[in-house]
Amino acid sequence: MLYYLAEYINYLWNPPGFDVFRFLTFRSAISAITALLFSFLIGPKIIKLLKKHQIGEAKKEDGPEFHWCKAGTPTMGGLIVLFSVLIPVFLWGDLKNMYIILILFVTIALGAVGFLDDYLKVVKKYKKGLLAKYKLMGQVTVGIIVGAVIYFHPFFDGINTITTIPFLKNYEFDFSILYIPIIVFIITATSNAVNLTDGLDGLATGTVGIVTFAIGIIAYLSGNIETSKYLNIIYLKGNGELIVYCAALTGAALGFLWYNSHPAQVFMGDTGSLALGGAVGTLCILVKKEFLLPLLGGIFFAETVSVILQRYYFKYTKKKYGEGRRIFKMAPLHHHFEMCGIPESKIVVRFYIVAILLAIMTLATFKIR
């Protein structure tokens, strides 16, 4: 909104310095700062409100016993992240941009699904919260809407179903009629993957911030006709506007880490993890880098695979030997390292380091082709 006001003032009077609002780099920087400051402003208020209404994390019987002491810590702190992302984008983003419209829709819609799940668990005291089938239904619906808009809307003509193939020049992969199901799968999978990763103080928040920062760089490059031509990637007109959203999410993640780092004063809950996971998947879709998601989001991928392997290996060995066996001491993967005796804070920092390395490797694929 302030972006439009600045544009209008610049159009009428052209005062010195006001043309700076036209530059994505400036608006992304101020978006990140706004998100960071806003999280500092509303964070203590939301945490105080959650404590007042006794909205705390329940004891997780399926988690490590030494995590039981975290029971009662305020949850639904994802509201801090969501407000800290949405407000800067509404202030500094181009709300007419189709890419911004789609990413805002996913963030709000999946945030609502996560909020409902948290509300049923911690306020209404339903042990399982929102039933898995209804949660999945919400994620699938969001995926169908995003996929259908990209597939059918004339704005995406010529680029709707294609994507970049890593390490290959002058080749794009066309999902064709499978595009919408693929989009549904990506958004649902990443949403749940970040939810699984959100098991240690600051782990999901920091990792999402790192991944989103890298996607912001990709969006800026993809939306610039000169850099996209130089890097031989698909030119996506208007895609650069996503850097305003990515900057806001990075700033919000840093701000939330102020309260969520070990020992956490507040947890994201599904309110934050489902929304942020869906946002990461959607951003990769919008910048046409779906095949790079397992690399860029390698932490989320590894966490999800560890759960799948653990579950199916346990079922297989129980059927074959009459007794279930495990690959990991506990899944997801971060709990395995905890059970090996590594301190929680050290695991989180090491995962950050891996996430940064994966982000650098992802950006390097633009030249290794």
C-alpha positions in Angstrom: 0.0 0.0 0.0 2.8 2.4 0.8 4.4 1.3 -2.4 1.4 2.6 -4.4 1.4 5.8 -2.3 5.0 6.4 -3.1 4.4 5.7 -6.8 1.5 8.1 -6.8 3.5 10.9 -5.1 6.4 10.3 -7.5 4.0 10.5 -10.5 2.4 13.7 -9.3 5.4 15.7 -8.0 8.5 13.6 -8.7 10.2 14.7 -5.5 13.9 13.8 -5.1 14.6 10.3 -3.8 11.1 8.9 -4.3 11.9 7.0 -7.4 13.9 4.6 -5.1 10.6 2.8 -4.4 10.6 1.5 -7.9 13.7 -0.6 -7.3 13.1 -4.2 -6.1 16.4 -4.2 -4.1 15.3 -1.2 -2.0 11.8 -2.5 -1.4 13.1 -6.0 -0.5 15.5 -4.5 2.0 12.9 -2.3 3.6 10.5 -5.3 3.6 13.0 -7.4 5.5 13.6 -4.6 8.0 9.9 -4.0 8.5 9.3 -7.8 9.1 12.1 -7.9 11.6 10.9 -4.9 13.5 7.3 -5.9 13.4 8.2 -9.3 14.9 10.0 -7.6 17.7 6.9 -5.3 18.2 4.2 -8.0 18.2 6.2 -11.0 19.5 6.0 -10.2 23.2 2.4 -9.2 23.0 1.3 -12.5 21.3 3.5 -14.5 23.7 1.9 -12.8 26.6 -1.6 -13.4 25.2 -0.9 -17.1 24.6 0.4 -17.4 28.2 -2.7 -15.6 29.6 -5.0 -18.0 27.9 -2.8 -21.0 28.7 -2.3 -22.0 25.1 0.7 -24.2 25.6 2.3 -27.2 23.9 1.0 -30.6 25.1 3.4 -33.3 26.2 4.4 -35.4 23.2 4.3 -39.0 24.2 6.0 -40.1 20.9 8.9 -37.7 21.3 12.0 -38.0 23.5 11.4 -38.0 27.2 13.7 -35.1 27.8 11.4 -33.0 25.6 8.5 -33.4 28.1 9.8 -30.5 30.1 8.8 -28.3 27.1 5.2 -29.1 27.7 3.3 -25.9 28.5 5.5 -23.6 26.4 3.2 -21.3 24.4 2.5 -22.5 20.9 0.7 -21.0 17.9 3.6 -18.6 17.7 3.4 -19.0 13.9 1.0 -16.0 14.2 4.1 -13.8 14.9 5.7 -15.1 11.7 2.5 -14.8 9.5 1.8 -11.2 10.6 5.4 -10.2 10.2 5.4 -11.6 6.7 2.0 -10.3 5.5 2.2 -6.8 6.8 5.5 -5.8 5.0 4.3 -7.5 1.7 1.0 -5.5 1.9 3.0 -2.3 2.6 5.8 -2.7 0.1 4.8 -5.3 -2.5 2.9 -4.9 -5.8 -0.4 -6.5 -4.8 -1.5 -6.6 -8.5 1.4 -9.0 -9.3 0.1 -12.5 -10.0 3.1 -14.1 -8.3 2.5 -12.1 -5.1 -1.3 -12.9 -5.2 -0.6 -16.6 -5.4 2.1 -16.7 -2.6 -0.1 -14.6 -0.3 -3.0 -17.0 -1.0 -1.0 -20.0 0.0 0.5 -18.4 3.1 -2.9 -17.3 4.4 -4.8 -20.5 3.4 -2.3 -22.9 4.9 -1.9 -20.7 7.9 -5.6 -21.0 8.5 -5.4 -24.8 8.2 -2.6 -24.9 10.7 -4.3 -22.4 13.0 -7.5 -24.6 13.0 -5.3 -27.7 13.9 -3.6 -25.8 16.7 -6.9 -24.4 18.0 -8.5 -27.8 18.2 -5.4 -29.3 20.0 -4.5 -26.7 22.5 -7.8 -24.8 23.1 -10.5 -27.4 22.5 -8.1 -30.1 23.8 -8.8 -32.6 21.0 -5.8 -34.9 21.3 -5.3 -35.2 17.5 -6.4 -31.7 16.6 -7.6 -31.5 13.0 -8.0 -35.0 11.7 -5.2 -35.9 9.2 -7.7 -36.4 6.3 -9.1 -32.9 6.8 -5.7 -31.4 7.0 -4.7 -33.2 3.9 -7.9 -32.0 2.2 -7.0 -28.4 2.9 -3.5 -28.8 1.6 -4.7 -30.6 -1.6 -7.3 -27.9 -2.2 -4.7 -25.2 -2.0 -2.5 -27.1 -4.4 -5.3 -27.6 -6.9 -6.2 -23.9 -6.9 -2.5 -22.8 -7.4 -2.0 -25.5 -10.1 -5.2 -24.5 -11.9 -4.4 -20.8 -11.9 -0.9 -21.4 -13.3 -2.3 -23.9 -15.8 -5.2 -22.0 -17.1 -4.6 -18.2 -16.5 -3.4 -16.3 -19.6 -0.7 -14.6 -17.5 1.3 -17.8 -17.6 0.8 -18.6 -21.3 3.9 -20.2 -22.7 5.5 -21.0 -19.4 2.7 -22.6 -17.4 3.7 -26.3 -17.4 7.5 -26.1 -18.1 10.3 -26.0 -15.6 14.1 -25.8 -15.7 16.2 -29.0 -15.7 19.3 -28.6 -13.5 22.7 -29.0 -15.2 21.3 -28.9 -18.7 21.3 -25.9 -21.1 18.5 -25.1 -23.5 16.3 -27.8 -22.2 13.0 -27.4 -20.2 10.8 -30.2 -18.9 7.1 -30.0 -19.7 4.8 -31.6 -17.0 1.9 -31.2 -19.5 -1.4 -32.7 -18.2 0.4 -33.9 -15.0 1.1 -30.4 -14.0 -1.7 -29.8 -11.5 -1.2 -33.2 -9.7 2.5 -32.4 -9.5 1.8 -29.0 -7.9 -0.6 -30.6 -5.4 2.1 -33.1 -4.4 4.8 -30.4 -4.0 2.8 -28.1 -1.9 1.4 -30.9 0.3 4.8 -32.6 0.7 6.7 -29.4 1.6 4.0 -28.2 3.9 4.2 -31.5 5.8 8.0 -31.7 5.6 8.5 -28.4 7.3 6.0 -29.5 9.9 8.1 -32.6 10.6 11.2 -30.5 10.8 9.7 -28.3 13.5 10.8 -30.4 16.4 13.7 -28.6 17.8 14.0 -25.0 19.0 14.7 -22.7 16.0 15.3 -25.6 13.6 12.4 -25.1 11.1 12.4 -21.3 11.5 16.1 -20.8 10.7 16.1 -23.4 7.9 13.1 -21.8 6.2 14.8 -18.4 6.4 17.9 -19.8 4.7 16.0 -21.5 2.0 13.7 -18.5 1.3 16.7 -16.2 1.1 18.1 -18.4 -1.7 14.8 -18.5 -3.5 14.6 -14.7 -3.3 17.9 -14.5 -5.2 16.6 -16.9 -7.8 13.4 -14.9 -8.2 15.4 -11.7 -8.8 17.5 -13.4 -11.4 14.5 -15.1 -13.1 12.6 -11.8 -13.3 15.4 -9.9 -14.9 15.5 -10.3 -18.7 19.3 -9.7 -18.9 20.4 -12.0 -16.0 17.9 -14.8 -17.1 19.3 -14.6 -20.6 22.9 -14.7 -19.3 22.2 -17.7 -17.1 20.2 -19.3 -19.8 17.1 -19.8 -17.5 13.4 -19.2 -18.2 12.6 -15.5 -18.1 9.6 -14.9 -15.9 8.2 -11.5 -16.3 7.2 -10.0 -12.9 8.8 -12.9 -11.0 11.3 -10.5 -9.4 8.5 -9.1 -7.2 8.7 -12.3 -5.2 12.0 -11.0 -3.6 9.8 -8.6 -1.6 8.0 -11.6 -0.1 11.1 -13.7 0.4 12.9 -10.8 2.1 9.9 -10.3 4.4 9.9 -14.1 5.3 13.6 -14.0 5.9 13.2 -11.0 8.2 10.3 -12.6 10.0 12.2 -15.8 10.5 15.1 -13.9 12.0 12.7 -12.0 14.3 10.9 -15.1 15.4 14.3 -16.8 16.2 14.7 -14.2 18.9 11.9 -16.0 20.8 12.2 -19.5 19.3 15.9 -20.2 19.7 16.9 -22.6 22.5 15.4 -22.5 25.0 12.3 -21.5 23.2 9.9 -19.0 24.7 7.3 -19.9 22.0 6.7 -22.6 19.4 5.4 -22.0 15.8 2.9 -24.8 16.0 1.1 -25.9 12.8 0.0 -22.3 12.3 3.5 -21.5 11.2 5.0 -24.7 10.0 2.2 -25.6 7.5 2.1 -22.1 6.1 5.9 -21.8 5.8 6.3 -25.2 4.3 3.6 -24.5 1.7 5.2 -21.2 0.9 8.6 -22.8 0.3 7.1 -25.3 -2.1 5.0 -22.6 -3.9 8.0 -20.3 -4.3 10.0 -23.1 -6.0 7.0 -23.7 -8.3 6.7 -20.0 -9.1 10.4 -19.6 -9.9 10.2 -22.8 -12.0 12.8 -24.7 -10.0 10.8 -27.7 -8.8 13.6 -30.1 -9.6 15.9 -28.2 -7.3 13.6 -28.4 -4.3 15.1 -31.7 -3.0 18.5 -30.1 -3.0 17.6 -26.6 -1.7 15.2 -28.1 0.8 17.5 -31.0 1.6 17.0 -30.7 5.3 13.2 -31.0 4.9 13.7 -33.8 2.4 16.0 -35.8 4.8 13.7 -35.4 7.7 10.7 -36.7 5.7 12.6 -39.6 4.2 13.8 -40.6 7.7 10.2 -40.8 8.9 9.1 -42.8 5.8 12.0 -45.3 6.0 11.5 -45.7 9.8 7.8 -46.4 9.4 8.0 -48.8 6.5 11.1 -50.7 7.8 9.4 -51.2 11.1 6.2 -52.6 9.5 8.3 -54.8 7.1 10.4 -56.3 9.9 7.4 -56.8 12.2 5.7 -58.7 9.5 8.8 -60.8 8.6 10.3 -61.4 12.0 7.4 -60.8 14.3 9.2 -57.9 15.9 9.5 -54.4 14.5 13.1 -53.0 14.0 14.2 -49.5 13.5 16.8 -47.8 11.2 17.1 -44.7 13.4 16.9 -44.5 17.2 14.0 -42.1 16.7 12.5 -40.3 13.7 12.5 -37.6 12.4 16.2 -37.4 11.9 16.9 -34.6 14.4 15.6 -36.8 17.2 18.0 -39.6 16.1 20.9 -37.2 16.7 19.4 -36.2 20.0 19.2 -39.8 21.1 22.9 -40.1 20.1 23.7 -37.6 22.8 24.3 -34.5 20.7 22.9 -31.3 22.4 19.8 -29.7 20.8 21.5 -26.4 20.1 24.5 -28.1 18.4 22.1 -30.1 16.1 20.3 -27.0 15.1 23.5 -25.0 14.2 24.8 -28.0 12.3 21.6 -28.3 10.3 21.8 -24.5 9.6 25.3 -25.1 8.2 24.1 -27.9 6.0 21.2 -25.8 4.8 23.6 -22.9 3.9 25.8 -25.3 1.9 22.8 -26.7 0.1 21.6 -23.2 -0.8 25.1 -22.4 -2.2 25.1 -25.6 -4.2 21.6 -24.8 -5.5 22.8 -21.4 -6.7 25.9 -23.0 -8.2 23.7 -25.1 -10.5 22.9 -22.0 -12.5 26.5 -22.0 -13.8 27.3 -25.7 -13.8 25.3 -26.5 -16.9 
